[in-house]
Amino acid sequence: MFSDFFLGLQQDIKIALLPPLICAVFRLIFILTYRPKKTPFGEWRKWLSCFNYGFWWGMDFNAYVYLALLLFVSVPGAFLPAYFAVGDTVRTAFVLVYAAALYTAFIGKMIFYFHFRDTFNQTLWLGRNADKRNFADIFFNQNHGAWLLFGFLPYLALCLMAARGLLSVPSMPYPVMADGALRYAANALAFLAAILFFYWLRYGGTLRHRKKPEWDEVPTLVKNDMVLGKATIDDFIALEMVWKRPPNAALRHSDEEARHILAAVLPQGRGFAERPLEAYQRTARGHGIAPPRHIFFLLGESHMQALFDAPFARLHLMEASERFRADPHTVSINNFLSAGMISQPSLTSLLLGIYDADMELNENKDFWSGTLSTSLPLQMKTLGYHTDFWYGGGLNWGSLAHFLPALGFDESHGGPDICSADAPRTWLGVHDHIFLAEAARRIRAAGERRGFHFLYTTSNHGPYLLPFAEYGFDPERVLRDAPVSFQEENLRRRGLACAWYADQALCTFIDEMRTSFPDSLFVVTGDHMGGELPIEELLERHEISLRERLLTSFAIHHPQLTAAHFAGNTIGGHMNILPTLFELVAPKGFEYCAIERPLTEPIERVVTPYAWVTREEIGFYAERAAQPLTVSAGEIPRQNDAERYAAERDGWREMAAFYVRHPELLEA
């Protein structure tokens, strides 16, 4: 009986080698795909450290393959001869199922990194309410989804061959021992050793749980390399890290804990009796400019700062905005943090006036019938503005049809509702120039009514399948100073064309509204960084900097506006926009509520739930990394294990969680 177990145990060990080998191959594919330097020459120590550490860290999951086979194949096979006879078939089937799961996670990681320059992170939690049709559109039309699905067949065939090959390796024969007591002792010892071997594997080649591999212990020379650092993390490990850090963890805090955490972000010397936002009441200092009849808040999909920076300016993709920014009454800030890493939390934060912190407040039904005192449209109404919201997509996205009225918008319009039924569109919405033209027509039709207009575009988004030539994109003219290879028809050029087109549409709308309403105030920003940002052939370095990954655009215009209004600020963030508007247009003594300071006052730092920026440095909490706030085509030093202002980050998360826990405090 134990001889069967002994032979089965060896089969378990042999075939359990396959998952970590698969993970190593996937690690290599990831590196060869996303790392500019494809070979380890001159960097052998770094590559070996990456693969060695990744192998042992991955055993946190892969070791369970061995354990499962041991407990559910070898142990019962020792008692059931018929089951022992088909043991290798069961082992092969189990490992193939696990291999299929590894492949699924790997292609998910590859696509995720393509879009977000990161392995799986907290953004995954927001996928449940995302537009699944858009996911499918991107998967099949931008990420070659059909080929990836077809890849299951040759991949599993190779895994089957490898599994059979490993199982065919000769096994050690069961040692014959005459003494019965000695044989039983040896058998018991072998079984205990088999269990101990599992723990040794799972703890990364040690039996001390405290020495298990984790991100903080990744060798520094590997961690300093963005791609190799990410490659070290096996896909299941990355998914586990996301699972252990849900965005709603703060919802479990008590009110006493909340008060302690919120103290880090409350204004100096202020507390609150019932509502935390009571501490953020502000009084406007007086008209910074003549109050405009119309205020236009333009939120451009993936309208990022990086394309304005010197290393990418030669692409001329932001030529329309460059003309807009060149106006002496347009002020731009080139170091501007978004309130969210993707569209939904960014938009929700801007409108609601507090950081959404990935809690999807727009999907929370309590926020469909009540809102906060910081709400942007609600406060604009108190200044006498008629408030309207215009979105290129359908208002069913993000439950906007329910969320927007509660915020205080008098009207809300979706592109498919206001444009003709045959208007060209993507899954996300009507093409920007068509949607914005119809919005402009309707705003003009309302005449001289004082209006606050929030407009959100959709087109600058994968898979970038718009008819760009028809919409005026001439690669020979626009990309005239770029390498010739940039004019080749491919995904990269489509992504660049989309950025150019979306910017043109935004600025055409601005020009039309300036003509119709010359005294208007315009705010232009992006929801987050996104789209194509090519570094090949443009930069000396091979990695996108934190600045390029995190900063969105910001510009503000009014006929009386000058840089003198903005206290010399070189940094800012989405939450600074609301108080800035009130300081510019509200009368002296007007009371409003805002969690951040206006840009009319000096800003020393901006801290969001995701990142921080000072006048010298930018940091990213998800990677615990920081870099100088530098525009450069060359290498930019990176500091790992850096986490500044974590208490403030936690405070902003707690703010959203507090009101989720206390919906009775929302204002009807």
N, C-alpha and C positions, 0 to 999 in steps of 0.2 A: 504493500500500500504506500509506504513512505517513499519507495523508489519511484513511484509515479509522480508523487509530489515533487521529489528532487529533480526529476527530468522536466516537469512542468514549470518549476521555478526558473530553470535556465531558459526555457522558451519565453517566459514572461520578460526576463531581463533582456534577452536579445531583441525582441520586437519592441520593447519599451524604448530602445535607442532611436526608433524611427521618428517620433514626435520632436525631440530636440534637434535631430538632424534636419527635419523639415523647417523648424524655426530658424536654424542657422542659414539655410538656403534662402528663406524669405528675408532674413536680415541682410544677406548679401544683395539680393534683388533690390531691396529698398535703398541701400547705399549706392548701388550702381545707377539707380534711377534718379535719385535726388541729390547726390553729392557730386559737385563738379569734378573733383579729383577722384578718378575711378580706381586708382591703383594704390596699394599700400607702400610702394617704394619710397623710402625715406621716412615712413611712418609706421613701420612694422609694429613697434611697441604699442602704439595707439590702437591699431586694428586688432591686434591680439588681445589687448585688454577689453576692447568692445565685445569681441566674440566670446571670450572667456567669462566675463562678468554676465553677459547676456545669457549664456548657456546655464549658469548656475541660478541666476534669478528666474529664468523661465522654468526651472525645475519646481518652483512653487506650485505650478499647475501640472507640468508634464509628469512629475513623480506619481501623480494619482492614476496615470495610465497603468503603471507597474502595479500599484496597490489594487486597483480594480481587477486586473487580470489575476493577481495572486489570490484574492478573496473569492472571486466569482468563477474562476476557471480552474486554477491549480488545486485549491483546497477541495472543492466538490469533486474534481476529477480524480483525486486520490481515493475517494470512496466509491465512485461510480465508473467502472471500467468503460461503459459505453460512452459516457460523457468525455472521459479522458481521450478516447479514440478520435473525437471530433474537436478536441481542444484547440488545435492549431487553426481550424476553420473559424471557431468562435473568436480566437485572438485576432485573426486577420480582419474579420468583420468589424469588431469593436474598434480596432485601430483605424480602419478606413473611415468609420463614422467620425472619429476624433479628428482625423486628417482633413475631412471635409469641413468640419467646424473651424479648424485652423485656417484653411483656405478662405472661407467666408470672412473671418475676422481680418485676414491679411488684405484682401481686396478692399474691405471697408476702410482699413487703415491707410492704404495707398490713396484712395479717393479723398479721404478726410485730410490727409497731409497736402494733397494737391490743392485743395481749396483753402485750408486754414494754416498751412505751414506748421502743423503740430500733429502729434499722434492723438488718439482719442482723449478728449477733455470734457469739461462740464457742459460744453455746447450740446453734447449728445442728449442731455436731459430735455432739451427744447425740441427734439425731433418729433416727439409724439403729436404736437399740434401743428407741425409744418405741413405745407402743401405737398402731398404725396405725389401728385401729378408732376409737379416741378422737379421733385427728386427723380422721378422716372425719366423725365425729359433730359436732365443733366446726365444721369447714369448712362442712358443709351446714346445720346447725341454728342456728349462731350467726353465722357470717360470710357467709351467703347464697351458699353455694358454687355452687348451681345457676345463679343469675343471673350469677355471675362467669364460669362456663364458657360460658354462652350468650353472654356479652359478646365472646367471640372472633369471632363472626360479624359483627356490625356493625363491630367494631374493624378487622378485616382488610379488610372492604369499604371502609371509609374510607381505610385505608392504600393499598389498590389504586388508589382514585381519586386520592389524593395523588401516588402514584408515577407514574401516567400523566400527571398534570398537570405534574409536574416534568420528565418526559422530553419533554413536548411543547413546552417552552420552546425557542425558536429557538437554534440553535448558531452559533458563528462559523465562517465558511467557511475552509477550509484555504488559507493564503496561497500564491500562486504565485510561485516564484522560478526565474529562468531559469538561473542559475549552478548547475551540479550540485554542485560542492564546497560552496558556500554552503548549498545545500538540505540536503545530508547533515549538515553541521555544525549547522544549525538544528534538524534532526530529532533528532540526538543530544542537543543541548542541551535540547530540549523533553522528551525521555524522562527525562533526568537531573533536570530540574525537577519532573517528575511524581512521581518517587521522593522528591525532597527535600521536596515538598509534603506527602507522607505523614508524614515525620518532623516537619515543622513542626506539623501537626495533632496528632499523637500526643503531642508534648511540650508541648501547651497553648499554641500560638501563639509558640513559640520553638524555636530549634535547639539549645538548651543543655539537656542531659539533667538537669543539676543543678537547673534551674529548673522542672522538671515540677510541676504542681499536686499537693498532698498536704494531709492534714488539718491539719498544723501551720501551713500557710500560708493557711488559710481566714481571710478578714478577721475581725478580732476582733468587730466589730459584728454580723456574721452568726453567729459561733460562740457569742456570748452569748445568742442566741435559740435555745432548744432545738429548735423545729420547723424554723426556717429553716436552722439548722446541719445538721440531719439531712437536710433536703431537698437540700442542696448535693451530697450523695453520691449519685451514680447507683447503681442497683441492682447492676449488674455490678461496679462499683468496690467496693461494700460486700462483695459475695461474694468478690471477689479478696482483700480485706483479711482476711476470715475464713480463706480458703484458705492465706494466707501465714503464719498464726499458729495452727497446730494445737495443741491442748492438750497433746499428747504430745511437744512439742519437747524437753523436758528429758530424755526417754528416750535421747537421743543423747549425753548428757554422759558424760564419763569419771568414774571414782571420785575422781580428783584434783580435777576441776572441781566435783564434788558437795560435797566437803569444804569447798572455798572458799565455795560458795554457802550451804551449811548453817550456816556459822559465824555468819551474821546472825541465826539464830533459836535457836541453842543457848544454854542457860543460861550466864550469865557465868562464864568460867573453866573451863567443862566441854568436853570433847571426847568422842570415842567410839572404842573399839577396833575394833569390828566392826559393831555396829548403832547407827544414830543415836539410836534411842529409849532407848538405855542412859543417855543424859544427862538423861532426864526422870523418873527415879525420884524419888518424893516420899514423905515420911513424914507421916502424919496427926497432927495436934496433939491429937486427942482428941475425944470425943463433943461435938458442938455441940448435939445434941438426943438424947432417948431413942431408940435405934434402933427404927424402925417395923417392924412385921411385914410391911407391904406398902408398896412404892414404886410409884407410878404415873407413868409418863412418857408424857404425852399430846402427840403431834405432830399439830397440826391443819392440814389442807390450807389454804394461803393465809390463815392466821390472822395478820393483820398488825397492826402497832402503829398505823398511821395512823388507823384507825377509833376508837381510844381518845383521840386527840388532840382538843383543843378545837374546831378548825374543823369536824370531822366528828362530834363527840360528839352534836350535835343530831339526828343520824339515829337514835340509840338502837339501833344494830345490835348493839352489844356489851353490851346491858343485863344479860345473864346473867353474863358475865365481870366486869362492873362490880360486881355484887353479890358475886361470889367475891373480887374484889380488895379490896372494902371490909372484909372480915374482918380483924381486927387481927393475925391470924397468917398472913396472906397478904402476901408481899412481891413487888412487881413492879418491874421495871427497864424504863424506857420508851425506852431507846436501845440496842437489842439487834440485833446483826448476825447474819444467817444464815450458815451455813457453805457455802451454795450458792445460786445464783440461781434454780435450779429444783429440783424435788422430789428427783430421784435423787442428785445430789451432796450435797444437804443431808442426806438420810437416811443415806447411806453414811458421811459424815463423822461424824455424831453417833454412829453405832454402832461404827465402826472406831476412832475417837479421833484420826484425823489428817484433814487436809483432802483430800478426794477430788480436788480441783483439776481437775474435768472429765475425769479419766482413767478414769472408769467402772470403778473397782476391783471393784464388785459383779459386773461382767460378765467379769472376768478369772478364768479357770479356776484359776489358782494360788491365788486367794483363796477358792476353794471347798473347798480341802483344808488350808489354813493361814490363820493370822491374825496380828495384831500384839499386842504386850504391852499396848497402849493400849485394846484392845477393851473396850467398856462391859459387855456381858453376861458376858464371860469374867472380868472383875475382880469383877463383882457376885457371881458364883458363889463366889469365894474368901471372901466375907463370909457365905456360907451361904444365899444367896437362890436359890430356884428361878426360873429366868429363862424368860419366855415372851414371844412377839411376836404381836401381833394387828393384822391389816391388813384394811381394808374391801374391798380388791380381791383378785385372785387372786395366789398366790405365784409364778406364772410371770412376773409383772411384775418387770423388773429382775433376773431370775434369783434372786429371793429364796429360792426353794426350795433352791438350792444354797449361797447365800451365808450365810444365817442360821445353819444348823447349824455352819458353820466358825467363826462369830463366837463361839459358845459358848451359843447359846440352847438350852434343854432342849426347848422346844416352839415351834412356829410355826403360826399359824392364819390362813387367808384367809377373808374374809367369805363368798364363795360356798360354802366348805366347811362352815362352821358354821351358816349360816342356811338356812332352807327354800328349796327349789328355786324357789318362786314369790315369794321376797322381792324387792321392787322394787329395781332397781339401775340404775346408769348403766354405760357401758362401763368406767369405772374401778373401780366397786365397789358393794356394797350400800349403800343409803341409811344415813347415819351413825347415826341413832337406833336403827335396827333392828340394825345391826351391833354397836353399843356395848351395847345391851340384852342381846344374846346373849353377848357377851364377859363382861359383868357377871355373868350367870347362871352361866356356867362358872367364873369366878373364885371366886364365892361357894361353888360346889359343892366346890371344892378345900379348903374349910375354913380352918383356921388355919395352913396351911403358909406359911412365909416366902416371899414372892414379889416379884420385880421384874418389873413388867408394862409392856411398851412397846406403846402403841397408836397406830395411825396411821390417820387418817380420809381420806376421798376426796371427799365430796360437794360441797364448796365449789369448784366447778370448772365452766367452761363446758361445754356451752351453757346451763346453769342451767334445766333443764326438769323440775324436781321439782314435785309438787303442793303448793305452799307454803301455800295456804289450808287444805288438809286437814291440814297439819302445824302449823297454828296461827299463821301469819303474817297479821296484820291491818294492812294498810298505813295505815289511818286512825289506828290507835293507835300503832304503832311509829314511823311517819314524821310524827307529829303536829306536830313543830316544823320540819319541812322544807318547802321551797316546795311548793305544791300540785301542780306539774308532776311531782314525784317519785312521786306516787301513780298516775300513768298507767301502764297495762299496756304495758310494753315491755322491751327487753333490759336497760336500766339498772335498772329496778325488780326484774327477776328476779335480777340479780346481787346487788343489795342484800338481797333476801329470802334468797338462798342464804347470804350471810354471817351473817345473823341466825339462820337455821335451824341452820347448822353449829355456831355458838357455843352455841345452846340445847342441842343434842345433847351437846356436850362437857361442859357444866356440869351437865346432868341426870345424866350418868354420874358426875361427881365427887360430886354430892349423894348418890347411891345408895351409892357406895363409902365415903363418910364415915360414912354411917349404919351400914353393915355392918362397917366397920373404922375406928373413930374415931381410931386412932393413926397413920393412914397419912400418908405424905408424897406430895405431888402436884407434879409439874413440868408446866407448860403452856407450850408454845411453838408457833410455826408453822414450816413448812418454808421459807417464803419469802413475800415480799409478792406479792399476786395478787388476782384478782377485780376487781370494779367499785370505782373510787374516783372518784366524780364531783366535779368542781371547779366546773362551771357553776352559777351561782346560789348557791354556798356561799362561794367565796373571792374576794378582791379581785384576786388574781393569776390567770393563765391557764395556768400550768404546774405540774405536779406536782414537788415538790422532791425532791432526792436522798434526804432523810430519809424521805419518804413512799414512795419507790421501793425503798429498800434495807432498811428495818428491819422485823423481824418482832416478834412479841409475846413476852413472858416474864413468868411469874408462878410462884411456888413457895409451897407451903402445908404447914404442919405445926402441930399444936396448941401446940407450944412455940416456934415460930419467930417472931422479931420482926425489925424492920429493923436492930436492933443487931448481928445476926449478919453483916451485909453491908458493913461498913466504909465506909458512906456512899457506896457505888458508885452512879453514875448511868449507867454504860455497861457493856456486856458483850457476849458473843457465845456462839454455840453451844458452842464448844470450852471455855468456862468452866464448863459445866454438869457435866461428868464429875468434875472435881476438887472441885467444890462438894459434890456428893453424898457423896463419900468423906470430906471434911472434916466434914460434918454427921453422918454415921451411923457412920463407922468408928472403932474404938477407937484410943487413943493408941498410936503406934508402928507402926500398920498401914502397909505399904508398897504404893504404887500407882503407876501410870505415867500421866502426863497431860502434854500438850504446852503447856497454858496454865495460868495461875494460877487458883485458886478465887475465887469472888466474895466469899469471906470475907476476902480480902485486897484492899487498894486496887488498882484497875485504872486505869492511866493512858491506855492506848490498846488498841484491838483491831484487828488487821490480818489480813485474810483474802486469799485469792488474787484477790478481786474488789473489795474495798473496805476502807476504814479509817475508824475513828471515834475521836475523842478527846473530852474533855469539852467542847470548844468547836467542833469541826469534824467534818464527815463528807465523805468523798471516794469517788469511783468511778473505778477504774482504766481501765475500758473507754472512758470519755470524758475521762480526764485532767482531771477537774473536781472542785471542792470547794465546799462551802457551809457557813455557820455552822450549828451544830446547834441550830436554832431552830424552835419551834412557832409558826407565824404564818399568818394568813389573807392577809397582805399579801406584797409582793415580798420575796424573800430573795436577797441578793447572791450572785452565782456567779463563781467564779474559774476560768478556763480554764488549760490547760497546767500543771495542778497534779498532782504525783505524789509524795506523801509515802511514806516507808517502803517503797520499791520493793524494797530488798534483802530485807526480811522477807517481802514477798509472794513473791519468787522462792524464798526459802528454804522456804516451805511447799509450793510446787509441787515443789521438788526432793525434799522428804521423800517424797511419794507416788511420784515417779519412781524414787527410790533402791530402794524395796522392790519395785517392778515389775521393775527390772533384776536384783534379787537375791531371787528367790522362795525360794531355799534358806534365807533368814533368817527366813521365816515360821514361826510356832509351830504345830505340829500339834495 
